[in-house]
Amino acid sequence: MHDEALNEDERAARHAAQRRAWNDAHPTYYAEYRERNREYIRKTGRERERRRAQRERDEKARREKGIERAKEWARQHPEERQQARERYKQKHPEAYKQAQRDYYYRNRDAIAERRRAREAADPEKANEAHRRTVARARETGRVSEWTPSPSQQESYRQRENEARRLHRRRARAGLPDRRLHQVLAAERRQNDAAAEAFFARKRSREELAQIREQDVPTPPELVQAWQHRSETRRAAREILAIADAYFIDHEVELRARVAEVSRARFRAGLLPLDVYTEPRRRALELASTGYLHRTAVSPTSSLAAFQWLTSDLAKRATDILL
């Protein structure tokens, strides 16, 4: 037997060597053959591909018939189906688990959609089932093995810090704390669906008339206060834009004028001017001249003006000596 295997190997090796030698002696044979028989090769290729596609269709139809036949049998024999599943589960536990996982990953979108539909139909039942699951996990002492990654921990810290900053800002502004509470996904989806149905519904004439009758006009003093604040902020933005353009065009002469005044004040025993903010303050004063009117307050006392005045402190070196 061993000798026969050796003879087979020798014959195969000798045949391969002869084929390589023939190919080396006729390097253009296959290309010429394909060129001479191009139509025949295409025709046989199409026929071969057609037969392969037909075999795949027949196999798919056979599988679908088998699946339908198995489903029909399961509908007619539910107890035998359950018993057969339990026998298979006990005999092949790992294969059963893998089949369950494969089914989930193939159909997880449909499974999630069915779960959301069940939860939306009865959110209280879904919330109760979630609570029972959490209670069972706590009773068994099950501890989650999942821990957040460093990037996730950093993201959590940033969100917590931002929430604390928002809480402090609201407290300083005299606003109440946020009265939001967390809800489960099923209840949140139900609330979203109810809100969408409420706001998307077309109102009748009677409902629109009732809504208009319930409306209370805004007090005139609040409207005037809002208009005053809007006009003030608009004026401040325009003044700052004019001042910025003027400062860019006349920065050298503004700084020279401030340095000259500062030297005069220093010789007189007075404190010199701030060589950083004073040129910008003068540009802001020139931009404000003739712009303000009785309904607009001075923008020089606003936070935006202060930020504009001190915007170049960090990036400018001392370039004027007293």
Salt bridges, closest charged atoms under 4 A:
GLU8 OE2 - ARG11 NH2 2.41
GLU35 OE1 - ARG38 NH2 2.45
GLU39 OE2 - ARG42 NH1 3.89
GLU47 OE2 - ARG50 NH1 2.88
GLU49 OE2 - ARG52 NH2 2.19
GLU56 OE2 - ARG52 NH1 2.36
GLU59 OE2 - ARG62 NH2 2.35
GLU59 OE2 - ARG63 NH1 3.76
GLU72 OE1 - ARG75 NH2 2.67
GLU113 OE1 - ARG116 NH2 2.96
GLU119 OE2 - ARG115 NE 3.93
GLU119 OE1 - ARG189 NH2 2.26
GLU124 OE2 - ARG131 NH1 3.92
GLU128 OE1 - ARG131 NH1 3.55
GLU154 OE1 - ARG157 NH2 2.87
GLU162 OE1 - ARG165 NH2 2.88
GLU162 OE2 - ARG169 NH2 3.47
ASP177 OD1 - HIS167 ND1 3.34
GLU207 OE2 - ARG201 NH1 3.37
GLU231 OE2 - ARG234 NH2 2.40
GLU231 OE2 - HIS293 NE2 3.62
GLU238 OE2 - ARG234 NH1 2.71
GLU251 OE2 - ARG255 NE 3.18
GLU251 OE2 - ARG316 NH2 1.71
GLU260 OE1 - ARG257 NH1 3.68
GLU278 OE2 - ARG281 NH2 2.73
GLU278 OE2 - ARG282 NE 3.31
GLU285 OE1 - ARG281 NH1 3.30
ASP312 OD2 - ARG255 NH2 3.05
ASP312 OD2 - ARG316 NE 3.11
ASP319 OD2 - ARG316 NH1 3.99
